[in-house]
Every structure is written in structure tokens, then in C-alpha cells.
Amino acid sequence: MKSVFLNKNISRRIAGGHPWIYANEINRGKALDSAAKAGEVVNVYTHDKKFVGRGYINPASQIMVRLLTRDQSEVIDADFFLNRIAQAWAYRQKIGYTENCRLVFGEADDLPQLVIDKFNDYFVIQTLALGMDVWKPAIVAAIEKIFSPKGIYERNDVPVRELEGMEQVKGFLSAPFDTLITIRENGLKFYVDIAQGQKTGYFLDQQDNRRAIQHIVKGADVLGAFCYTGSFEVSAACYGARSVLGLDISQQAIDMCNRNAVLNGVNEICRFECINAFDVLKEWTKEGRQWDVVMLDPPSFTKSRATIDKAIAGYKEINLRGMKLVKPGGFLVTSSCTNLVQPQLFLQTIQMAATDAKRRIRQVTFNAQSADHPVLFDQENTHYLKFLIVQVL
């Protein structure tokens, strides 16, 4: 097995267990084995030859090595992936996520850049780094052995793969099946379009947060912006909302919203419009329109630290508009999936929005993603979702 050596002064991040090793942390002048192929498993040592870990390498990537294990006796083979996926499943079962869950959450499950979502008996996988993509056959075999699934599909149609020198691809990793499936969540039913939906087809990370709105929406007129497939909006209707209006810029998303409303028998309560929420919220603010509950679930505003200031400005503006649309005593439900905006910064941004809107707010609940997406305190990329409910006074 090939070996790489770190610079003499390694970061606390590596010493503390973080699996990412950047190219500038590797000693290029000391036995960096040029024969190590992209995607190959290598041993990593300190400058004085103390074992650090074992992981896959990609010399073309800024993150040159991603560690899979720090146990020198552990072999990286098909059984390794079988055992790791079995451990991830045991954890989800232990905390009560069995029907639908993020089965593997990358670094948080010691399988860097691997995502597996379980939708009942169907599985969607993403292998987002070359070193993980190499093991895709072993990953599929592990899923088949543990679960005997009805179908496996890959959603590797994501730009990040191009940074690893890979193509964007999607398709069946099992016998073909109908990719429009139905799942149950919090006692409700939702369609999931595995092949055409965003990411893996459905945002499982909000499944607990959707349940958190059940009391504040009873008897309420509800506005939902960036509704995607309408999971929050349909949930609000099923929880007793008087009326629900959902907005999304994608007609495909709106079509799915309507289908999900019909599926749950709330199509007379829910109305969905294909419209640019950023523009219309500003217009409605000027018109003085208001709702009992306003829900905002915008897409990520940045994936780069270079544009984080613009992201903060965007979150502040959208939440300011949202607050102005809430009746006094009503509620704002707001989220951010930008991992570069850490929780405290997000809360500060919401408070700035409230100050500029000349509204007082008080927190009802503040959550992260559901527990099947574990948070590691020393890896900020695992703590990406912020979900906040405030009363707007």
C-alpha cells in the first residue's frame, strides 16, 4: 500500500480526528508516492512515521486524502463497507429511524462523501468523491445483503463530482423500477420522485421539523415560500390549518405539491402558485398582506466562504420580508441549509431582520436536522441545517 507523510506541524483538526487532509498539509518532499493513483487507498503518517490513518487519495483534489479509518489493523475492502453500513443502520434503528432515513451521512458515519437515503424499501446513493466511487459495487452489494431492497438508484448528477474528475451520472444500480414512489412521514403520505426530484428526491433532514409546526398552524392562514414538493404546506393543512398558500419558482415542484395535497385529501385547503417568491414577498409587504404563519425554506445561498456576506444579506432580507407578512402574535418558521452559516450567525441574522422590520420576536424552537443526519461537533459541515420558529410580536 502506498504512503503519504504529513508536514511536521499538523493541524489540530487532523490530530483531533477530522478525516480531511488538504494538499498543502502533505509533505511533497518526503516520500509522497507518485505512483499512488487517484482513488487508491493509502496509509497516512506523520513526518516521523507515526500512523495517522488510512484513506483514499486524489492528487487532483484540494482535499487530497479522506481518511476511512485510524485503526492500523483495519483493512479497506468490501467487508469494511458492509460493516460500516451495518453500523450506520444499527444506529438509525436505535434512535427510531427505520422506515425513511439518511442511512449514511458521509463523514458523520466515517464514510466520507457517501450519502445513502432509505425510502422504505428503495435506496438512493451518492458517491461524491472518486475514492468512494471506486467502491460503489461493494456499497451496492452491502445494501443488497443487509436489506434485500426493491430498488437502488444513484443520483450522482451533482457538480461537485466534476471537482474530483468524475462525470455527473444517474441511473439504476439494480433492476429498473418505477422511480415515483410513496413514503409515509409523521402519519402523512408523500410522493418521492427519486429520478427527477432535487438531491436524492426528498429532504429527509426536515422530517422532525415538519412535525414541530403542528400546534402553531391549527386554525391558521399559512403562507409557505420555497415550498418545493409541499411537505411543510401539506403537513400544515393536515395539522388543521384553515388555508395554505405555497409558492415555488418551479412548475415541476408545484405539480408535485398539488399531487401531494390530493394524496392527503387536503387539496381544497392548499393552493400552490408557480412564482418567484423573492419578488412577490416584497410586493405583498408593500400591499400590507399578512398571514398567521409564514414559512420560509429557501435554497442554500452560498457554497463558498468568499460569498458568505452576500448569503447573510440574503437571509436577512428574506426573513425581514417574512416577518412583515406575519400578523402580530403570529409565527415565522424559517430555515437555512447553508453549512457555512453557523447557528449563532443565523440567529444573529434573524435578530437583525427583526430589528429592521421593527418587530419583536421570541423563540419557540430552534433545531438542527433530524437525528438520522448526525452532527459531529468538530466537523462544521455536518451541522448544516438551522430550523427556527419564532413568534412575531
VEXMAR-581192 format. One record per residue: residue in one letter; x, y, z of N, C-alpha, C in turn. Coordinates in steps of 0.2 Angstrom, whole numbers, plus 5000, padded with zeros to 4 digits. Each point is the difference from the previous one (the first is absolute). Layout:
BEGIN
AXYZXYZXYZ;...
//
This chain:
BEGIN
M500449945000499650065000500450065000;K499850054996500450065000500050045006;S500450055001500050045006500150074999;V499750055004500250074999500250025007;F500350065001500350025006499750075001;L499950025006499750075001500650055002;N499950064999500450055002500249995008;K500550035002500249995007499550035005;N499850064999499550035004499349984998;I499749955002499349984997499550045004;S499450024997499550045003499649965006;R499750045004499649975005499449964997;R499850024995499549974996500149934999;I500649994997500249934998500149965007;A500450035004500149965007499449995003;G499550045000499449995003499549954997;G500249974994499549954997499750024994;H500150064997499650024994500349964994;P499649974996500249964995500350034994;W500050074999500250034994500850025001;I500449994995500750024999500150044994;Y500150065000500150044995500749994996;A500050024994500649994996500650045003;N499950065003500550045003500349975007;E499649955003500249975006500549944999;I500149984994500449944998500750024998;N500549975003500750014998500149984994;R500150044995500149984993500749984999;G500550025004500749985000500249945003;K499549975004500249945004499549944998;A500349964995499749944999499250004998;L499850054997499450004997500049964994;D499749945001500049954994499750024994;S500450024995499750024994499649954996;A500149945002499649944997499349995003;A499850045005499449995003499550034995;K499549964998499550024995499450035003;A499750044996499450045003499549945001;G499750015006499549955003500349945004;E500750005000500349945003500050015008;V500049955004500150005007500750015002;V500250055004500750015002500050005008;N500649995002500150015008500350075000;V499850035006500250075002500450005006;Y500650035000500450005006500250075001;T500250015007500350075001500750004997;H500350065001500750014997500549955003;D499949985006500449955003499849935000;K499549984995499849944999499549965005;K499750055003499449975005499449994996;F499649955001499449994996499550045002;V499750044995499450045001499449974998;G500049974994499449974998500049974993;R499549974997500049974993499450034997;G500150024994499450034996500250004992;Y499550034997500150004992500350074998;I500450004995500350064998499850024993;N500050064999499950034993500550064999;P500649994997500450064999499750064997;A499549994996499750064996499550045004;S499949975006499550045005500350045005;Q499750055002500350055005500049965007;I499549965001500049955006500349944997;M500749995001500449954997499849935003;V499949995006499949945003499450015005;R499549955000499549995004500049945004;L500150005007500249945004499349965001;L500149944999499549955001500049975007;T500749995003500149975006500650035003;R500049995007500750025003500249945004;D499749944999500249945002500549964995;Q500650005002500549974996499949934998;S499649965004499949934998499449994996;E499650064998499449994997500150014992;V499849954997500149994992499450034997;I500250044994499550034996499849954995;D499449975000499849954995499250005000;A499849954997499250004999499749995007;D500349965004499749995007500150065004;F500550044999500050075004499450044998;F499850004994499450044998499349975003;L500049935000499449965002500050025008;N500550005003500050015008499850075001;R500350054997499850075001499350014999;I499749984994499350014999499649975005;A500249945002499649965005500050045007;Q500550035001500150045006499550065000;A500050034994499650064999499349985001;W499849954997499349975000499849995008;A500549975003499849985008499950075003;Y500450054999499950065003499350034999;R499850004993499450034999499449965003;Q500149945000499549965004499950015007;K500650015003500050025007499750065002;I500050054996499750075001499350014997;G499849944997499350004997499850024993;Y500650004996499950024993500049934996;T499549974998500049944997499750004993;E499450044999499749994994500350054994;N500150065002500450054995500550035004;C500650004998500650035003500550014996;R500550055002500750004997500449955003;L500149944997500349955002500750015001;V500350034996500750025000500150084999;F500350035005500150074999500850025000;G500349974995500750024998500450005006;E500450055002500550015005499749985007;A499450015001499749995006499949935002;D500149964994499949925001500749974998;D500550045000500749984998500049974993;L499650024996500049984993500050074996;P500650035000500050074996499850004993;Q499550054999499750014993499649954998;L499749965004499549954999499350025003;V499550004996499350025002499649944998;I499649975005499549954998499450025003;D499450014997499450015002499549944999;K499749985006499549955000499350025000;F499749994994499350015000499649945000;N499849975006499749945001500449954997;D499849964994500449954998500550024994;Y500050074999500450024994500650045003;F500550004996500650045002500350044995;V500250065002500450054995500750015003;I500549994996500650015002500450064996;Q500550035003500450054997500749995002;T500449994996500849995001500350064997;L500250055005500150074998500850014999;A500449955001500750004999500349944997;L500550014996500249944996500249945004;G500350015006500249955004499449965003;M499450035000499449965002499749974994;D500050044995499749974994500349934998;V500749995001500349944998499749945004;W499750015006499749955004499349994999;K499750044995499349994999499749934999;P500349964996499849935000499949965007;A500550025004500049975007499550035004;I499850064999499550045004499349974998;V499949994993499449974998499949935002;A500549965000500049935003499850005007;A500350055004499850015007499350015001;I499750054997499350015000499649944999;E500249974994499649944998500049955006;K500649995003500049955005499750015006;I500050065002499750025007499250014999;F499850034994499350025000499649964995;S500349974995499649974994499550054998;P500250054997499650064998499649994994;K499550044999499649994994500350044994;G500550055002500350034995500650055002;I500550014996500650045002500150054994;Y500050065002500150054994500650055002;E500450024996500550055001499850074998;R500150055004499950074998500750045000;N500449984996500750034999500050054995;D499450044999500050054995500150075004;V500650005003500150065004500750034998;P500150075000500650034997500649985004;V499949995007500649995004500449944997;R499749954997500449944997500550034995;E499950054996500450024995500750035003;L500050025007500650025003500449945002;E499749944999500449945002500249974993;G499950034994500149974994499549954998;M499450005002499549954999499450044996;E499749964996499450024996499450005005;Q499550044998499450005004499649944996;V499749965004499649944998499449995005;K499549974997499549975004499749944997;G499749965004499749944996499949945005;F499749944998499949955004500749965002;L500049985006500549955002499749945002;S499449994998499749935001499549994994;A499649955000499550004995499650065000;P499850024994499650064999499350005004;F499850055003499450015004499650064998;D499450015002499750065000500350055005;T500350064998500350045004499650055004;L499350004998499650045004499749965005;I500250015007499849955005499650055005;T499749965005499650035005500349985007;I500150055004500349995007499550035005;R500049975006499650035006500550045004;E499850065003500350045004499650035005;N500149995006499650035006499249994999;G499949944997499349984999499750024993;L500450044996499750034994500449964994;K499850014994500349974994500250054996;F500649984997500350054995500349964994;Y499950034994500449974994500750025000;V500449954998500850025000500249984993;D500250054996500249994993500849995000;I500249935001500749995001500450024994;A499850004994500450014994500050074999;Q499450045001500050074997500050055006;G499949985006499950055006500750035001;Q500050055004500750035003500449955004;K500650015000500549965004499849924999;T499849975005499849935000499349994999;G499650054999499350004998499550035006;Y500350005006499650035006500450025005;F499850055004500550035005499849965007;L500349955001499949965006500250045007;D500550054999500350035005499550045004;Q499450024997499550045003499449965003;Q500049935000499549975002499750015007;D500550015005499850015007499750085000;N500350044996499850075001499350014997;R499949964995499350014997499449985006;R500249965004499649985006499950065005;A500650045000500050055005499550064999;I499750004994499550064998499349985002;Q499949945003499349975000499650055005;H500250035005499650045004499950074998;I500550034997499950074998499650014994;V499949954996499650014994499249985000;K499849985006499349985001499650064999;G499550004996499650054999500350064996;A500650004998500450054997499950014993;D500150064997500150014993500850004999;V500249964996500849985000500250024993;L500650035000500450014993500649975001;G500249964994500649965000500450024994;A500650035000500450024995500649954999;F500149994993500649954999499749935002;C499449984998499749945003500249934997;Y500450014994500249944997499449954998;T500049945004499549954999499450015004;G500050055004499450025005500049965006;S500549975002500049965007499850045006;F500350065001499850045005499350034999;E499850024994499350024999499549955001;V500149944997499549955001500049985007;S500549995004500049995007499650055004;A500150064998499650065003499349994999;A499849984994499349994999499749945004;C500449945000499849945004500050025007;Y500450045003500050025007499450055002;G499650024995499450045002500050074997;A500550024996500050074997499350024997;R499850065000499450024997500150014992;S500650024998500250014993500750005000;V500349984994500749994999500150024993;L500550054999500250024993500849995000;G500249964995500749984999500250034994;L500750025000500350044994500649964998;D500149994994500749984997500150024993;I500650014998500250024994499949954994;S500049935003500049954995499349974999;Q499850004994499449974998499949925002;Q500649974999500149935002499849995007;A500350045004499950005007499350015002;I499750054997499350025001499549944998;D500249974995499649944998500049945005;M500649995003500149955005499650025007;C500050075001499750035006499249984999;N499750014995499349994999499949925000;R500449964998499949935000500149985007;N500450035004500149985007499450025004;A499750064998499450025004499449964999;V499949974993499549964999500149935003;L500649985001500249935003499850005007;N500050065003499850015007499350035002;G499750014994499350025001499950075002;V500550054999500050065002500050054994;N499949984994500050044995499550065000;E499550005004499650065000500250055005;I500549985004500350055005500650034997;C500449964996500650024997499950034993;R500450064999500050034994500850014998;F500249984994500750014999500150054993;E500550045000500150044995500750004998;C500150004993500750004997500250074999;I500550025005500150075000500750015003;N500350064999500750025003499850025007;A500249975005499850025007500350065002;F500750014998500450065002499650064998;D499750004994499750064997499350015003;V499649955001499350015002500050015007;L500449985004500050015007500150085001;K500550034996500150075001499450044998;E499649984995499450034997499549995006;W499949955002499549995005500150035007;T500650015001500250055006499850074999;K500150024994499850074999499250015000;E499749944998499250005000499749995007;G500449985004499850005007499649935001;R500249954996499649935001500449975006;Q499649965004500349965006499749945001;W500349955003499849935001500149995008;D499749955002500149985007500749965001;V500249964995500649975000500350014993;V500750015000500450014994500649955000;M500049964995500649955000500550014995;L500650005001500550024995500549945000;D500149974995500549944999500450014994;P500450064999500450014994500649954999;P500250004993500649964999500650035003;S500649965000500650035002500250064997;F500250065003500250064997500750004998;T500449965003500750004998500449935002;K500449984996500449945001500850025000;S500150075001500750025000500150055006;R500550005003500150055005500150074997;A500250004994500150074997499450044999;T499449965000499350044999499649995006;I500349995006499649995006499650075002;D500450054999499650075001499450014996;K500049984994499450004996499549965002;A500249945003499549955002499750035006;I500350035005499750035006499650054998;A500150044995499650064998499449974997;G500049944997499449974997499649975005;Y500349975005499549975005499750065004;K500450055002499750065003499450024996;E500150014994499450044996499449954999;I500149944999499449954999499750005007;N500349995005499750005007499750065002;L500350064998499650065002499450014996;R500049984994499350004996499549955003;G500349945002499549955003499750035006;M500450035005499750035006499550054999;K500150044995499550054998499449974998;L500049944997499449974998499649965006;V500350005006499749965005499650055004;K499349985002499650045004500350005007;P499950065004500350005006499749945005;G500549975003499849945004500149944996;G500150004993500149944996500749985000;F500149954996500649965000500450004993;L500750015001500449994994500449935001;V500049964995500349945000500650014994;T500649995002500550024995500649955001;S500349994994500649955000500650024996;S500549985001500650014996500449935000;C500249984993500349944999500850024998;T500250065001500750024998500449985006;N500549954999500449985006500550055002;L500250054995500450055002499850055005;V499350005000499750055005499849965006;Q500450015005500049965006499450025004;P499749965005499450025004500050075003;Q500550015003500050075004500050064995;L500349994994500050054995499350014997;F499749944999499350004997499550035005;L500149995007499550035005500150085000;Q500750024999500150075000499750034994;T500049974994499750024994499350015001;I499749955003499250015001499950065005;Q500450015005499950055004500150074997;M500550004995500150064996499450024996;A499749944997499450014996499450035004;A499949975006499550025004500150085002;T500650025001500150075002499850054994;D500249984994499950044995499250004998;A499749945001499350004999499650035006;K500350025005499750035006499549965003;R500249935001499649955003500449975005;R499749985006500349965005499949934999;I500449965001499949934999500249965007;R499749945000500249965006500049924997;Q500649975002500149934998499549955002;V499749964996499649955002500449935000;T500449994994500449945000500650024995;F500649975001500550004996500449934999;N499949974994500349944999500549994995;A500349955000500549984994499649954995;Q500349974996499749944996499849955005;S499649954997499849945004500649965001;A499949965006500649965003500349954995;D499649984995500349954995500650034996;H500150075001500550044997500550025006;P500449965003500350015006500550074999;V500150035005500450065001500649985004;L500650014997500650005003500350075002;F500150015006500250075002500650034997;D500549954999500650034997500050004992;Q499449994997500050004993499350044998;E500250064999499450054999499649984994;N500349974995499649984994499449955001;T500149975006499449955002499450045004;H500250065002499550045003499850064996;Y499549984995499950044994499350035001;L499549975002499350025000499850045007;K499750064999499850045006499250004998;F499649995005499350005000499750045006;L499750054999499850055005499250024999;I499750005006499350025000500050065006;V499850064997499950055005499350035000;Q499850035005499450045000500250074999;V499650034995500150074998499550045003;L500350055005499550045004500050074997;
//
